[in-house]
Amino acid sequence: KLEEWVSEREGQWRTAAGGDAVTVTKGKEAWFDGSWGADKGLAYRFTGSGAGSHPFVEQGWVVKTKGSVMFLRAQFGGVDAEKLMDGTWKAIKKGVKLN
């Protein structure tokens, strides 16, 4: 199940980020619909802070295609991480074909 992939990644994120890890998406649930064209998917966004309260954000998609499960993710760090992430993910989703 796609939920199991995201749940496992969330556990890895929380472990790596330590006690400062937070899983929120701009006030929404951390997991949301991540369909990619006709392919069903689940997307997520995790935020947290590292050493010295350095903010980090990770966004990813787990998408089930014909016979495969694709896992795409990226991490950004810094004060403008979420702002930079938004534009980058839109470009990735527009430019990447999974089938």
C-alpha positions, 0 to 999 in steps of 0.5 A: 500500500502507498500509505505504508511507504509514506509511513515508513518514510515518516518514521525515518524522517522523525528519527533523522530530525530528532525531537524537533521533527514536525509533520505538517503541511501548511495547516493541512494533513501531512499526507495528501492526494498525490495522483500524477496524471492518471496514476494514483498516488499519495504525496506528503510534506514533512518539516522539521529543524536540524542543528541550530534550528535550521529549518528543513522540508521534504516533499515526496510522491509515491505513485503506483504506475503500471507494474511499478511503484515510483518514489520521488522526493526532495529535501530543501533546507534554510529559511526559504526552504518551503517557498523554494520547494513549492516552485521546484515541485510544480516544475518537477511534476510538470516535466516528469512523465512516469509512464 
